[in-house]
């Protein structure tokens, strides 16, 4: 059956899943095991959840769309879950028990109807049939009408998405929608505040109150103005809403005082349950690693983490050579959302369960100087369907949980072989023999994951609870929600690019070639000037994903053709396990040998020479000090005080950095200058000029 796949699902009782042509339903969950029932034969059996997670990550297991609801939760449990979320958004209004029960029931039914695929509650015959079936499944004897749900939905939209608008008399309880004061008073306040906003005068609430009363006297007359006289509290609230407390402080005191007073700024209240807010940032591990797949140099390792604000659990980790760029942020979000398989890959040495997964509500990134905000926000919606915020510069308290984790991790990192820290500390570690070896990427990842999930997550904090205990308490009564399409998640982590399709296939970055038999058919259909879009993994150049040309998806085939085609490298002997950083070093080695157009034979020789160089120098105890550019990642224009933008055209600041003998030697190779057209081909807005930065 060619049915649309749900955008998200949870591994909980009532969920239907499909593997190939087999559809089964989860009947019961007990610990790390589940009871599943075949939907055709009704045969039941036990299965480990880790087996389901492994099939899901491969894309073999997908949520089944032809189901009445994603979860057959009890209506009361759903209402309690919604109320728990509303209590954490701040500014809760006072609701009676009847109003609370009615509003929560409407929200629960709206949520369930949207799970069925209905984007609007506007009554139609099909919606009425689905809604009647839904109320019967919930055994609700007194459900609200579908027209009532539609009215609630419209109220929420008018209130800017505030779910409290679904409750009766929302505006009379202080919510948006209607005026709490007379219209004449509202117009007088707005008129006075417009004059105040246009000036740069100090703000005195009593003076504003007098101006409003004077405006009322002139508008409606003295006698009626006395009856409509607003309170000082109302005028103060409206003034703060119009100007903002930062602007009021700047006017009354100074800009410096306002910046200091509002340094501890948060985009919203701190998290009060698991998954509400996740903080994301990166850290230089101080360790230069060798690629365990090929023996080639991997680069200085950077750790990008996503830490749950409520529990202090690192739900997502990305370990790579990319510093503070868009790709590392997106990969970290993907790792935070997807399940982690204990005993496999990077988690091979982890002994404890890793139940940390699921879509968060808000992800807070480092300030926008380190990330392309639009690219990150778009990818976050695809991966996690979450809101995105960026910390203001100079406000480390915004990400205090993340900063705390980075500080704690130093205690582990400084014990690793090859760690390079401050000068005095390095001399001590050399004497101890810790800097006499360089870790492989596999060793680093496994050691770090074991420390995070076996040590850090099981170390009691200031409140006496471990991060895992806080995480499980915050997830009480809820299940993690996961994306329905794993393939879209995989593509979101890859770097986009486009080239003109050639007879040899897709070719880019000095000799990287990829060919598929479908390319010749495309050229016959669309001409030899066809330009194709594709995505590639900078950490593995052995394959790319090529997008089908526009028009191929407009077909009546059932099922429809795929949108992306996986294409293997035409030179797997060269690209297997190769990263873009390593490929750039090999190209520069070939150019240094006075060959402006190296062929594949020369590239393979240089690849082997680089492996031998790495093997010879990786055990060197020498440490070098070099001046390097202070890497600041993706740099969009900075906002200025007047609201404009300021381009970063000045040279990057230089800093002294200690490094191993191998890293210093590879930097010398990286200093080789390519020809102008090659430099332009390599340049990417999210990548620095140097392969090391």
TAVENMO-V180480 format. One record per backbone hydrogen bond with DSSP energy under -1.0 kcal/mol. NH is the residue of the N-H (numbers start at 1). CO is the residue of the C=O. Records with the same first field share a line. If there is no record, write none. Layout:
NH = CO  CO
This chain:
3 = 1
9 = 482
12 = 10
14 = 26
15 = 12
17 = 24
18 = 62
19 = 22
22 = 19
24 = 17
25 = 37
26 = 15
27 = 35
28 = 35
30 = 33
33 = 30
34 = 47
35 = 28
36 = 45
37 = 25
38 = 43
39 = 23
42 = 38
45 = 36
47 = 34
49 = 32
52 = 48
53 = 49
54 = 50
55 = 51
56 = 52
57 = 53
58 = 54
60 = 55
61 = 55
62 = 18
64 = 16
67 = 65
73 = 71
78 = 74
79 = 75
80 = 76
81 = 77
82 = 78
83 = 79
84 = 80
85 = 81
86 = 82
87 = 83
89 = 86
100 = 96
101 = 97
102 = 98
103 = 99
104 = 100
105 = 101
106 = 102
107 = 103
108 = 104
109 = 105
110 = 106
111 = 107
112 = 108
113 = 109
114 = 110
115 = 111
116 = 112
117 = 114
118 = 113
128 = 124
129 = 125
130 = 126
131 = 127
132 = 128
133 = 129
134 = 130
135 = 131
136 = 132
137 = 133
138 = 134
140 = 135
149 = 145
150 = 146
151 = 147
152 = 148
153 = 149
154 = 150
155 = 151
156 = 152
157 = 153
158 = 154
159 = 155
160 = 157
161 = 156
165 = 162
166 = 163
167 = 164
174 = 171
175 = 170
186 = 182
187 = 183
188 = 184
189 = 185
190 = 186
191 = 187
192 = 188
193 = 189
194 = 190
195 = 191
196 = 192
197 = 193
198 = 194
199 = 195
208 = 204
209 = 205
210 = 206
211 = 207
212 = 208
213 = 209
214 = 210
215 = 211
216 = 212
217 = 213
218 = 214
219 = 215
220 = 216
225 = 221
226 = 222
227 = 223
228 = 224
235 = 231
236 = 232
237 = 233
238 = 234
239 = 235
240 = 236
241 = 237
242 = 238
243 = 239
244 = 240
248 = 244
249 = 245
250 = 246
251 = 247
252 = 248
253 = 249
258 = 254
259 = 255
260 = 256
261 = 257
262 = 258
263 = 260
265 = 263
276 = 273
278 = 362
279 = 307
280 = 364
281 = 305
283 = 303
285 = 301
289 = 299
290 = 439
291 = 296
295 = 291
298 = 289
299 = 289
301 = 287
302 = 320
303 = 283
304 = 318
305 = 281
306 = 316
307 = 279
308 = 313
309 = 277
312 = 308
315 = 306  313
316 = 306
318 = 304
320 = 302
329 = 325
330 = 326
331 = 327
332 = 328
333 = 329
334 = 330
335 = 331
336 = 332
337 = 333
338 = 334
343 = 347
344 = 341
347 = 344
348 = 345
358 = 337
359 = 481
361 = 275
362 = 276
363 = 387
364 = 278
365 = 389
370 = 367
373 = 371
376 = 372
377 = 373
378 = 374
379 = 375
380 = 376
381 = 377
382 = 378
383 = 379
384 = 380
385 = 380
387 = 361
389 = 363
391 = 365
395 = 392
398 = 395
400 = 397
403 = 399
404 = 400
405 = 401
406 = 402
407 = 403
408 = 404
409 = 405
413 = 409
414 = 410
415 = 412
416 = 413
418 = 434
419 = 416
420 = 286
426 = 422
427 = 423
428 = 424
429 = 425
430 = 426
431 = 427
432 = 428
433 = 430
434 = 429
441 = 290
444 = 440
445 = 441
446 = 442
447 = 443
448 = 444
449 = 445
450 = 446
451 = 447
452 = 448
453 = 449
454 = 450
455 = 451
456 = 451
457 = 452
458 = 455
459 = 456
461 = 465
464 = 461
468 = 457
470 = 466
471 = 467
472 = 468
473 = 469
474 = 470
475 = 471
476 = 473
478 = 475
482 = 9
484 = 7
489 = 485
490 = 486
491 = 487
492 = 488
494 = 491
495 = 536
497 = 534
499 = 532
501 = 530
502 = 505
505 = 502
506 = 514
508 = 512
512 = 508
514 = 506
519 = 516
522 = 518
523 = 519
524 = 520
525 = 521
526 = 522
527 = 523
530 = 527
532 = 499
534 = 497
535 = 545
536 = 495
540 = 537
541 = 578
544 = 567
545 = 535
546 = 565
547 = 533
548 = 563
552 = 549
555 = 553
565 = 546
567 = 544
569 = 542
570 = 513
574 = 571
575 = 571
576 = 572
578 = 575
580 = 538
583 = 579
584 = 580
585 = 581
586 = 582
587 = 583
588 = 584
589 = 585
590 = 586
591 = 587
592 = 588
594 = 591
595 = 590
603 = 599
604 = 600
605 = 601
606 = 602
607 = 603
608 = 604
609 = 605
610 = 606
611 = 607
612 = 608
613 = 609
614 = 610
615 = 611
616 = 612
617 = 613
618 = 614
620 = 617
624 = 659
626 = 657
628 = 655
630 = 653
634 = 324
638 = 646
640 = 644
643 = 640
646 = 638
649 = 647
655 = 628
657 = 626
659 = 624
661 = 622
664 = 660
665 = 661
666 = 662
667 = 663
668 = 664
669 = 665
670 = 666
671 = 667
672 = 669
679 = 675
680 = 676
681 = 677
682 = 678
683 = 679
687 = 684
